[in-house]
Amino acid sequence: MSFLRPRNAAVQVPDVLGRLSSVLGQSVAGDTVTLDFRWASPVEARQRLDQIQATRKELKKLRQEVQQEIRDVHAVYTARRGNIGAGVIGLVGGSKRAARIKSNRREKLRIEEETALARHQTACKVIDSALQQLDTFEGRIAAWLHIEG
């Protein structure tokens, strides 16, 4: 991320849901995802376990990247909030008006930050849900292999 951007420019966020869709191998449109693993033989079950472990590894890596992007975006907006001033109007209009202007600008930045982070937070929720589902499927497959084997 570049910290040298025009004052009014919004922070650009990459398409984290698109990256998540490619890791899971299915479209992620909302804030939920449903995984399904089917197997009919012990060989297929072991293949699914390998697939689950690889997917889990990719999801954990992606979650770390998304959390770092969240920290980066938050740092940019924190710095921008710290640089808020009332400008010339604050000099002419008095301290109450200057405080009101600064408060409005801080609120605008807060809303802008929430908008910039919404996709990241959605991606984190989907990743956590997918990881939980992977754990469930891994337990089912392991139990099935234990019964069959």
Beta strands, then each sheet from edge to edge (+ up, - down):
end
